[in-house]
Amino acid sequence: MKKTGFIWDESYFWHQTGQGALNSGSGGWIQADTHAENPETKRRVKNLLDRSRFIKELHQIEPRAATRKEVEMNHDQTYLNCLKELSDAGGGDAGEHAIVGPDSYEIALLSAGGALTAVDAVMKNEVQNAYTLTRPPGHHAEYETGMGFCLMNNVAIAAKYAREAYGLKRILILDWDVHHGNGTESAFRSDKDVLFISIHQENIFPKNRGGISYTGEAGGEGYTVNIELPAGTGNEGYLQTFDKVIEPIVNQYQPELILISAGQDPSRFDPLGRMLMTAGGFYDMAARMKVLAENHCNGRLVALHEGGYSTAYVPFCTLRVLEALSGKQSGVEDPFDQGYHEGPFYQNQAEAIHKVIEIQKQYWEL
């Protein structure tokens, strides 16, 4: 059996986001703090893989940098020029909370290139599936601006690359980051060749995006599925959503490739979200996506790391995702589970799922 591919690079940990209290300037009143999107969550994932020896169960692949032409499939030339200028000048802000540091342009190209490397590996059947521990993240980045810690939209670039390089007609992007994947939605809102499903916390960043009534437009109407869940949703609420919405739609769509924006910020300890997922919940989501990939696209699945800001818990959540994708067990126990695996499932969560079903019934059999 082929192994799960694992893509990372030391440069990903060198993208600098500066210091800030509450991720922004404190007006001179609050002592500077470590930025939420700092290298530690990702570096500690790699450290846990090494310390547990689980890294030996994975096939490590060195990423290549994306070319300028490849990222221009999804981003405006003027924006990319600005990004390069800011990076060369030592840093700046490329949009709403899109901090650029020295060499961030080159690191972002390598981050996008990691996604393309993973697509090549699964499409050429070199690995059974792949996980990219890339940084900076990407799903908030729009065509002509950065946003929400994201500079280049890795998953959107990967989907457009897969379509061009391999002639794919049905690509699924599932975004389980706690925040809505606005940049990815924008990239494919008029495109039926890409089914975009975003499951996220309601009324959270970015403002006024991710409402369940938005289902795409023009030729892509019906191929955007927004699932807003109330704050406090845990494993059971997410899995009920898989049962009643995600899996039935994916089974009807029958994708040729599955891409996942894997943000581990719906976890119960994340400082930028208010969900209650445990590491075991991430295992269950990844395991279900692996089965869908095996049923529809010969197992071709690529998960791209997005958000996740608990330095203590993101490593355990990510390890569980890798266990599910590889079919191997690390033997590492989750020290923070404390019997919360199923989690509470309240009426407001059931009502939220029902509202999504009622909207999506006009496009899918649910």
MOBEL-V817233 format. One record per pair of residues at least 4 apart in sequence whose C-alpha atoms are under 6 Angstrom apart, sorted by the first residue. I is the first residue (numbers start at 1). GAP is how many residues later the second one is. Records with the same first field share a line. If there is no record, write none. Layout:
I->GAP  GAP
//
This chain:
2->125  126
3->55  56  124  125
4->54  55  123  124  125  126  322
5->53  54  55  122  125
6->53  54  124  125  126
7->53  54  125
8->125
12->123
13->26
15->89
16->85
17->82
19->13  14  15  16
20->4  5  12  13  14  15
21->5  11  12
23->12
26->4
36->273
39->4
40->4
41->270
44->4  271
45->270
47->4
48->4
49->4  5  6
50->5
54->276
63->51  54
64->49
65->44  45  48
66->43  46  47
74->69  83
75->68  69
76->67  68
79->65
84->21
86->5  6
87->4  14  15  16  17  18
90->11  12
91->9  10  11
92->7  8
93->5  6  7
94->4  52
95->50  51  52
96->51
97->50  51  52
98->48  49  50  51  52
100->4
104->4
109->4
111->23  24
112->42
115->43
116->42
118->12
119->4
120->4
121->5
122->4  5  7  178
129->171  172  173
130->172
131->171  172  173
132->172
133->172
134->171
137->13  169
138->12  14  15  16
139->14  42  44  45
140->7  8  10  41  42  43
141->5  6  9  10  11  12  42
142->41
146->4  5
156->28
157->4
161->4
162->4
163->4  5
169->24
170->23  24  85  86
171->23  84  85  86
172->22  23  83  86
173->23  86  87
174->23  24  86
175->23  85  86
176->23  86
177->85  86
178->22  23  87  88
179->21  26
180->20  30
185->4
189->27  28  31
190->27  28  29  30
191->29
192->28  31
195->28
196->28
197->27  28  29
198->28  29
199->28
200->28
201->27  28  29
202->26  27  28
210->16
212->14  15
215->6  7  9  10
216->4  5  6  8
217->4
222->141
231->43  44
232->42  43  44
233->4  42  43
234->42  43  109
235->42  46  107  108
236->4  106
237->108
241->4
242->4  5
243->4
250->4
254->42
256->41
257->40  43
258->43
259->42  43  44
260->43  44
261->43  45
262->41  42  43  44
263->42  43  44  45
264->43  44
265->5  42  43
266->9  11
267->8  9  10  11
268->7  8  9
270->39  40
277->4
279->38
282->39
283->4  37  38  41
286->35  38
287->37
293->4  6  7
294->4  5
310->4
322->4
323->4  5  6
357->4
360->4
361->4  5
//
